[in-house]
């Protein structure tokens, strides 16, 4: 029944969904690094910025509050939220710029490094703890998928 252009199955558990987002963005960054075409770089960065913005928003609105409550967390979620702020600041600096200079490439490189660091912490620390909590990952995943669809529709 889905009419999306991806072949990904409909809502899975929240952590699987977030990991799939992480992998997709990582692939886009790798493609950016290999690309020499300015139009291709610009298109990739636009895609990366949209993906990261939507991903951060569903984490902040749905996943993080659930994890914070379930784990009574006072460290992982606040730290992840601060990291999101740094990522959003860099996205704001990059969006709308022409990919025609070393500062552009440098900002994209630093964005990539921030994201890699953030992903590593989530996947090695937050996700295992969240998975072993009482959270219903399928229900959380369904909520996140619905919100992600809404946000992506707004950017289209």
C-alpha positions as a Python dict, from the first residue, in 0.01 Angstrom:
ca = {
    (1, 'X'): (0, 0, 0),
    (2, 'X'): (294, 237, 39),
    (3, 'X'): (369, 466, -250),
    (4, 'X'): (718, 570, -144),
    (5, 'X'): (1004, 536, -387),
    (6, 'X'): (1210, 329, -144),
    (7, 'X'): (1178, -44, -108),
    (8, 'X'): (1219, -35, 267),
    (9, 'X'): (949, -215, 460),
    (10, 'X'): (698, -14, 659),
    (11, 'X'): (758, 65, 1030),
    (12, 'X'): (1005, -153, 1206),
    (13, 'X'): (1137, -107, 1553),
    (14, 'X'): (1264, 237, 1644),
    (15, 'X'): (1629, 140, 1676),
    (16, 'X'): (1634, -44, 1342),
    (17, 'X'): (1479, 263, 1182),
    (18, 'X'): (1737, 499, 1334),
    (19, 'X'): (2024, 267, 1236),
    (20, 'X'): (1893, 257, 878),
    (21, 'X'): (1893, 639, 876),
    (22, 'X'): (2250, 640, 1010),
    (23, 'X'): (2364, 401, 736),
    (24, 'X'): (2192, 601, 461),
    (25, 'X'): (2353, 929, 569),
    (26, 'X'): (2692, 761, 604),
    (27, 'X'): (2663, 639, 243),
    (28, 'X'): (2571, 991, 127),
    (29, 'X'): (2877, 1139, 302),
    (30, 'X'): (3100, 873, 140),
    (31, 'X'): (2952, 955, -202),
    (32, 'X'): (3011, 1327, -138),
    (33, 'X'): (3377, 1265, -58),
    (34, 'X'): (3425, 1077, -386),
    (35, 'X'): (3239, 1329, -600),
    (36, 'X'): (3413, 1597, -805),
    (37, 'X'): (3094, 1729, -964),
    (38, 'X'): (2968, 2052, -808),
    (39, 'X'): (2601, 1989, -902),
    (40, 'X'): (2628, 1635, -757),
    (41, 'X'): (2789, 1766, -437),
    (42, 'X'): (2518, 2029, -401),
    (43, 'X'): (2242, 1767, -449),
    (44, 'X'): (2404, 1529, -201),
    (45, 'X'): (2444, 1800, 62),
    (46, 'X'): (2080, 1902, 21),
    (47, 'X'): (1980, 1538, 70),
    (48, 'X'): (2212, 1497, 370),
    (49, 'X'): (2084, 1815, 536),
    (50, 'X'): (1720, 1712, 490),
    (51, 'X'): (1786, 1358, 616),
    (52, 'X'): (1976, 1482, 922),
    (53, 'X'): (1720, 1751, 1005),
    (54, 'X'): (1427, 1509, 987),
    (55, 'X'): (1620, 1240, 1176),
    (56, 'X'): (1717, 1482, 1455),
    (57, 'X'): (1360, 1609, 1483),
    (58, 'X'): (1204, 1263, 1524),
    (59, 'X'): (1469, 1171, 1777),
    (60, 'X'): (1410, 1489, 1977),
    (61, 'X'): (1030, 1476, 1959),
    (62, 'X'): (970, 1103, 2010),
    (63, 'X'): (1273, 881, 2074),
    (64, 'X'): (1475, 1087, 2321),
    (65, 'X'): (1185, 1173, 2555),
    (66, 'X'): (1084, 804, 2567),
    (67, 'X'): (1442, 691, 2632),
    (68, 'X'): (1500, 964, 2892),
    (69, 'X'): (1189, 856, 3083),
    (70, 'X'): (1246, 481, 3051),
    (71, 'X'): (1610, 499, 3156),
    (72, 'X'): (1571, 790, 3398),
    (73, 'X'): (1860, 924, 3193),
    (74, 'X'): (2038, 1245, 3283),
    (75, 'X'): (2346, 1204, 3062),
    (76, 'X'): (2299, 1029, 2727),
    (77, 'X'): (1995, 1220, 2604),
    (78, 'X'): (2119, 1567, 2711),
    (79, 'X'): (2457, 1500, 2547),
    (80, 'X'): (2290, 1377, 2228),
    (81, 'X'): (2070, 1688, 2225),
    (82, 'X'): (2377, 1914, 2251),
    (83, 'X'): (2537, 1722, 1964),
    (84, 'X'): (2220, 1779, 1759),
    (85, 'X'): (2256, 2152, 1820),
    (86, 'X'): (2609, 2147, 1675),
    (87, 'X'): (2490, 1948, 1373),
    (88, 'X'): (2198, 2189, 1316),
    (89, 'X'): (2434, 2489, 1340),
    (90, 'X'): (2658, 2342, 1071),
    (91, 'X'): (2359, 2256, 853),
    (92, 'X'): (2245, 2618, 880),
    (93, 'X'): (2591, 2734, 771),
    (94, 'X'): (2599, 2496, 474),
    (95, 'X'): (2246, 2528, 341),
    (96, 'X'): (2216, 2777, 61),
    (97, 'X'): (2592, 2799, 1),
    (98, 'X'): (2748, 2707, -329),
    (99, 'X'): (2987, 2410, -305),
    (100, 'X'): (3267, 2604, -467),
    (101, 'X'): (3540, 2633, -213),
    (102, 'X'): (3750, 2475, 52),
    (103, 'X'): (3537, 2616, 337),
    (104, 'X'): (3229, 2441, 199),
    (105, 'X'): (3413, 2109, 180),
    (106, 'X'): (3557, 2171, 527),
    (107, 'X'): (3212, 2234, 676),
    (108, 'X'): (3072, 1920, 514),
    (109, 'X'): (3373, 1722, 642),
    (110, 'X'): (3324, 1850, 997),
    (111, 'X'): (2950, 1777, 973),
    (112, 'X'): (3037, 1423, 867),
    (113, 'X'): (3275, 1384, 1163),
    (114, 'X'): (3017, 1519, 1411),
    (115, 'X'): (2757, 1280, 1275),
    (116, 'X'): (2997, 981, 1291),
    (117, 'X'): (3077, 1062, 1655),
    (118, 'X'): (2709, 1104, 1741),
    (119, 'X'): (2609, 780, 1564),
    (120, 'X'): (2885, 586, 1743),
    (121, 'X'): (2766, 705, 2084),
    (122, 'X'): (2401, 633, 2008),
    (123, 'X'): (2468, 288, 1868),
    (124, 'X'): (2721, 184, 2134),
    (125, 'X'): (2565, 342, 2443),
    (126, 'X'): (2209, 468, 2406),
    (127, 'X'): (2059, 202, 2179),
    (128, 'X'): (2168, -103, 2384),
    (129, 'X'): (2030, 56, 2702),
    (130, 'X'): (1706, 156, 2529),
    (131, 'X'): (1668, -193, 2380),
    (132, 'X'): (1699, -355, 2724),
    (133, 'X'): (1443, -116, 2873),
    (134, 'X'): (1068, -165, 2889),
    (135, 'X'): (1011, 53, 2580),
    (136, 'X'): (796, -93, 2302),
    (137, 'X'): (1033, -39, 2010),
    (138, 'X'): (771, -135, 1749),
    (139, 'X'): (521, 119, 1881),
    (140, 'X'): (793, 383, 1906),
    (141, 'X'): (907, 296, 1553),
    (142, 'X'): (553, 334, 1418),
    (143, 'X'): (518, 677, 1580),
    (144, 'X'): (856, 784, 1445),
    (145, 'X'): (783, 654, 1093),
    (146, 'X'): (454, 845, 1082),
    (147, 'X'): (624, 1165, 1197),
    (148, 'X'): (911, 1113, 953),
    (149, 'X'): (662, 1081, 665),
    (150, 'X'): (493, 1405, 776),
    (151, 'X'): (823, 1593, 793),
    (152, 'X'): (946, 1461, 458),
    (153, 'X'): (616, 1560, 297),
    (154, 'X'): (672, 1916, 424),
    (155, 'X'): (1017, 1932, 262),
    (156, 'X'): (902, 1795, -75),
}
